[in-house]
Amino acid sequence: MASGQRRHASSPEALEALGWLFDSASVTSIIILPGSGITISTVPTVCEALLPHGLKEIHLSGGKWIDGHSAYRPDGMGMGEWNIWRTDEAAVRKVRDFVDDFFTMERLNSA
């Protein structure tokens, strides 16, 4: 899994680095799995930029922060905002549907 040495894999700098990684890995059995900041709003950019380099898989948590409902929240315990990161099925489904459609269209266009 790689973010292109950036916080979000969809940034221009990350996409350039990930493209280089894909090209370098093409002669090996190494699989590059782009991840970090992949959402329904960033996945089109990632797919368009990396498909020519051999993109076949992506990683995302598809999550969001929700209240942890902790009853005991003493000051100074360092527990952040007392929230929990939870995968959001609808967010994952949106990305999955986009990727499925994107790859189907790419296959049709290259045939």
C-alpha positions in Angstrom: 0.0 0.0 0.0 1.4 3.4 -0.9 0.2 7.0 -0.7 2.9 8.4 -3.1 4.7 9.8 0.0 1.9 12.3 0.5 -1.1 12.6 2.8 -3.5 11.9 0.0 -2.9 9.6 -2.9 -4.9 11.9 -5.2 -2.5 14.9 -5.0 -0.6 15.6 -8.1 2.8 14.9 -6.4 1.5 11.6 -5.1 0.1 10.5 -8.5 3.4 11.3 -10.1 5.2 9.1 -7.5 2.6 6.4 -7.7 2.9 6.3 -11.5 6.7 5.9 -11.2 6.1 3.0 -8.7 3.7 1.3 -11.0 6.1 1.6 -13.9 9.0 0.3 -11.8 7.0 -2.6 -10.5 5.7 -3.7 -13.9 8.6 -6.0 -14.4 8.1 -7.7 -11.0 5.3 -9.4 -9.1 5.0 -6.5 -6.8 1.5 -5.0 -6.6 1.1 -1.3 -5.9 -2.0 -0.6 -3.9 -2.8 3.2 -3.8 -4.4 4.3 -0.6 -4.8 7.3 1.7 -7.6 9.8 1.1 -9.4 7.7 -1.5 -13.1 8.8 -1.5 -15.8 9.2 -4.1 -14.5 12.7 -4.9 -10.9 11.6 -5.4 -11.2 8.2 -7.0 -11.9 9.5 -10.5 -8.6 11.4 -10.5 -6.7 8.4 -9.1 -8.2 6.0 -11.7 -7.6 8.4 -14.6 -4.0 9.1 -13.7 -3.0 5.6 -12.7 -4.9 3.3 -15.1 -2.3 3.9 -17.9 0.4 2.7 -15.4 -1.4 -0.5 -14.6 -3.8 0.3 -11.8 -5.8 -2.7 -10.8 -6.6 -2.2 -7.1 -7.1 0.6 -4.6 -7.5 0.8 -0.9 -9.9 2.9 1.2 -11.3 2.8 4.6 -14.5 4.5 3.5 -15.0 5.7 7.0 -16.0 8.7 9.0 -15.7 9.8 12.6 -18.7 9.1 14.9 -19.3 9.9 18.5 -17.9 7.1 20.7 -20.6 7.6 23.3 -18.1 7.2 26.1 -19.7 8.1 29.5 -16.3 8.7 31.2 -14.4 11.5 29.5 -12.0 13.1 31.9 -9.9 16.1 30.8 -6.3 15.4 30.0 -6.6 11.7 29.1 -5.4 12.3 25.6 -8.3 10.5 23.9 -8.8 13.1 21.2 -12.4 14.0 20.8 -13.7 10.7 22.1 -14.8 9.6 18.6 -14.5 6.3 16.7 -13.6 5.8 13.1 -16.2 3.6 11.5 -16.4 2.3 7.9 -19.4 3.7 6.1 -21.0 1.1 3.8 -22.6 3.7 1.6 -19.3 5.5 1.0 -17.6 2.2 0.1 -20.4 1.3 -2.2 -20.2 4.6 -4.1 -16.5 4.1 -4.7 -17.0 0.5 -5.7 -19.8 1.4 -8.1 -17.6 4.1 -9.7 -14.6 1.9 -10.1 -16.7 -1.0 -11.6 -18.2 1.4 -14.1 -14.9 3.1 -14.8 -13.1 -0.2 -15.6 -16.1 -1.5 -17.6 -15.9 1.7 -19.8 -12.1 1.4 -20.1 -12.5 -2.2 -21.3 -15.1 -1.2 -23.9 -13.1 1.7 -25.1 -9.9 -0.4 -25.6 -11.8 -3.2 -27.4 
